[in-house]
Amino acid sequence: MRVLTSSVLIMEAIVLLLAIPVAVVAGGQPAAAGWLFAALALVCAVLPGMFTRPYFVAMGWALQVAIIATGVLAPMMFVLGAIFTALWWTALRLGRKAEAGRPAA
C-alpha cells in the first residue's frame, strides 16, 4: 500500500505545483492562491514519510478534500481533485488487498 499511496501523493504534488501559474497568472488569482497550492504540494510530498502513523489515511483523505476545494480558485482543480481522490481510493483498496494476500513474515 505504501508504494501506491506514495505514488499518488507525489504525482498530486507535481500537479499542484503546475497549477500555481494557471491559478495566479492565467486565472488572475492573488499570490496567496499560489502559496496555498505550494503548501498543499508540500503536504503531499511530506505525507508519504508518515506512512507508519495511524493518522496517515485520514490525513490523505483530508488532503483530497482540501485539493477538491481548491477548485474555487482554479475550476479545473475540481476535476483533477476528483481524479486524484479516485486514485487515492484505488491505491488504498488495491494496497490493502495486496497486503492481505501476502504471507505473514
C-alpha positions in Angstrom: 0.0 0.0 0.0 2.9 2.3 0.7 4.1 2.4 -2.9 0.7 3.1 -4.4 -0.3 5.8 -1.9 3.1 7.5 -2.1 2.9 7.5 -5.9 -0.5 9.2 -5.9 0.7 11.8 -3.4 3.9 12.7 -5.3 2.0 13.0 -8.6 -0.5 15.1 -6.9 2.2 17.4 -5.6 3.5 17.8 -9.1 0.1 18.7 -10.4 -0.4 21.2 -7.6 2.9 22.9 -8.4 1.9 23.1 -12.1 -1.4 24.6 -11.1 0.3 27.7 -9.5 0.9 29.5 -12.8 -2.6 28.5 -14.0 -4.3 30.0 -10.9 -2.2 33.0 -10.4 -1.2 34.1 -13.9 -3.9 32.8 -16.2 -6.7 32.8 -13.6 -5.9 36.2 -12.1 -5.9 34.9 -8.5 -3.9 36.7 -5.8 -0.4 35.4 -4.9 -1.9 33.9 -1.8 -3.5 31.3 -4.0 -0.1 30.3 -5.3 1.1 29.9 -1.7 -1.9 27.7 -0.9 -1.1 25.4 -3.8 2.6 25.3 -2.8 1.6 24.5 0.8 -0.7 21.7 -0.3 2.1 20.4 -2.6 4.5 20.3 0.4 2.0 18.4 2.4 1.6 15.9 -0.4 5.4 15.5 -0.6 5.8 15.1 3.2 2.8 12.8 3.9 4.4 9.6 2.4 7.0 9.8 5.1 4.3 9.4 7.7 3.0 6.1 6.3 3.5 4.3 9.6 1.5 6.8 11.6 -2.1 5.8 12.5 -3.5 9.0 11.0 -1.9 8.6 7.6 -5.0 7.5 5.8 -7.2 10.1 7.5 -4.7 12.9 6.6 -4.7 11.6 3.0 -8.5 11.9 2.8 -8.4 15.4 4.4 -5.8 16.4 1.8 -8.0 15.1 -1.0 -11.0 17.2 0.3 -8.7 20.3 0.5 -7.5 19.8 -3.0 -11.0 19.5 -4.4 -11.8 22.7 -2.5 -9.1 24.5 -4.5 -11.4 24.3 -7.4 -12.8 27.5 -6.1 -9.6 29.2 -7.1 -8.9 27.2 -10.3 -12.0 25.4 -11.6 -10.0 22.6 -13.3 -8.9 21.6 -9.8 -12.4 20.2 -9.2 -11.8 17.7 -12.0 -8.2 17.0 -11.1 -9.1 16.7 -7.4 -11.8 14.2 -8.2 -9.5 12.2 -10.3 -6.8 12.1 -7.6 -9.4 11.2 -5.0 -10.4 8.2 -7.1 -6.8 7.3 -7.5 -6.3 7.6 -3.7 -9.3 5.4 -3.0 -8.0 2.8 -5.6 -4.5 2.9 -4.1 -5.8 2.2 -0.6 -8.1 -0.5 -1.9 -5.6 -2.3 -4.0 -2.8 -1.8 -1.5 -4.9 -3.4 1.3 -5.9 -6.3 -1.0 -2.2 -6.9 -1.9 -1.2 -6.8 1.8 -4.0 -9.2 2.7 -2.8 -11.7 0.1 0.9 -11.5 1.2 2.0 -14.3 3.5 3.0 -13.3 7.0 6.7 -13.0 7.5 
